[in-house]
Amino acid sequence: MKIRPSIVVLITALVLGAGEFARSAISTTSQAPSASAVPLGRYGITCNKSYECPLATGPASYLVSDLGKPGVPRPSAAQASLVRQIARYRSSRTLRFLFLNDRLVVFDAKDGPCSGSANAYEVLNGAPNLFYSPGENPYVLKSGSNDITTEPRPWGTSDP
């Protein structure tokens, strides 16, 4: 069952009472909350308290090295092949993947899986100007400028 952020806001308002809820809403808008990693199962991590979605947790991301382990989502054969190609060319222990609206997203979480820094992570299996920022809004991919220089992608850019 999916819980929408609006339901969380309503429940929070009922639990805290109107005055306390208003004060908490003002405090969350005046300062950016820092996203923090929350373990999900044995291998997954989800981020909570992102800048644009302070009351919700984001989708679970997993280390690429955990592919095939119990409890880790299984991508299709074509997607798994692409992930392996990316991992072969990009040797990094921080390579992660997640499914965002049934779309596979592969990124290198160099600053941590829930980084709220201004530098979003490059989506390695998308267009060269596509970025994912789990600390801002973990539910969307953002397009950057077309003049951004990214490293070569010998594995290609298609999303199977």
N, C-alpha and C positions, 0 to 999 in steps of 0.2 A: 504494500500500500504506500503510495506517495503522499507525503504531507507537504502541502503548499506553504510557502512563506507567509501568506496572508492568514492561514489558519494558526500558524505559530504566533503571529502578532496578536490575534484575537485571544488565544489561550493565555498568552503572557499578560495581556491587559486584564483579563478576568482574574488571574492569580494574583497579580501585583496590586490591583486596584488602579483606578484612573490616575490619581495623583502621582503615585510611584512610577507607573508606566510612562507618563508624560516626562518625568524627570529622567528616566533611563533612556527614552527616545532622544531627548535633547543631548544627553551626554554621548550617545553613540554617533550622533550626527556632528558633534563638535570636534571629535577626534577620531582618527582612523583606527579601528581595531586591528590588531595584528593577527594574521591567520596562524593557527597552530595545527600541528599534525595530530590526528586521532587515529589510533590503530583500528583496523576493521578486519576482523578475522585474524588469521595467522600471518598473512602476507600483505594485505592491503592497507592503505592509508587514505584517509579522507581529511579534508581541510575544513576547519570551522572558523567562524568569525572573519569572513573575508570582507573587504572594504565595501563592496556594493551589495552584499548579501549577509549582513551581520548576524541574522538569526537562523541561518541555515547552514548545513554542511554540504560540501561539494561532492562530486562523484568520486568513487574510490579509484586510486591509481596504484599500479603495481610495478615492481622492478621487472625489467625485461628478463633478468636472470631467473625470475620465479615462474616464467612461463612453463606450463605443464604440471605444476605442483597442485596438490589438492586445494580447492577453494579459490583458485585463480581462474578468472574467466578465460575461456578458450576461444581465441579468434579463429576465423575460418582458415582453411589451408592457405589461401592466397595471402591473407593478412599475416599469418604466422611466418610465411616465407619472406614477406616484405620486412617484418620486424627483425628476422634473422639477418637479412641483408644489411639493414641499417646498423645492427649491432656489430657486424663484421667490419664495416668501414669506420664506424664511430666507436672505438673501444673506450667505453666509459662505464664506471660502476654505478652511475646515477641515471642511466637511461630508464625511463618509465613509460608506461602506456596506460590508457584508460579508454573507456567507451563513453562518448558524449553524444547522447541522442542516437545511439546505435552506430556511431561513426568512431572508428579506431583513431586515436590520437597518440602519437609517439613524440616524446620530448625528452630533453636532457636536463634534469632538475639539478643543475650545478649548485644552486644556492639553497637547495632543500626542496622537498616535495610541496611545501606550502608557502613558498616565498611570496612576500607581499611587496617586494622591491619594484621599482619602476621598470626594471628590465624584465619583460615577459619572456617566456621560453619560446624558442622557434619550434613550430610544428614540423617535425622532420619528415613526415609523410604527406605534407600538404604543399601548397604554393609557397615559394620562397618568402613571401611577405605575410605569412599567416603565423599568428602567435597565440600562445595560451598562457594565461596569468592566473594561477590558482589562488593567489592572495587578493586579487581584485574581484573578479567575477568568474568562479570556476565553471559556470554553465555556458560560456560563450567562447568562441575563437574570434580573435580580433585581427583585422587587416592592418598592416603597417604601410609605410610609404613604399612605393615601387622603386625608390632609389636606395633602399637598404641593401647593403652587400652582405650576402651570406656565403658560407663556405660551400664548395662544390658538393653536389649530391650524386655520386656515382650510382646510387641505388634507384634514382628516379624520384618523381614527386607524386606519382599517382596514388590514389586511395582505393584499394581493391574493394 
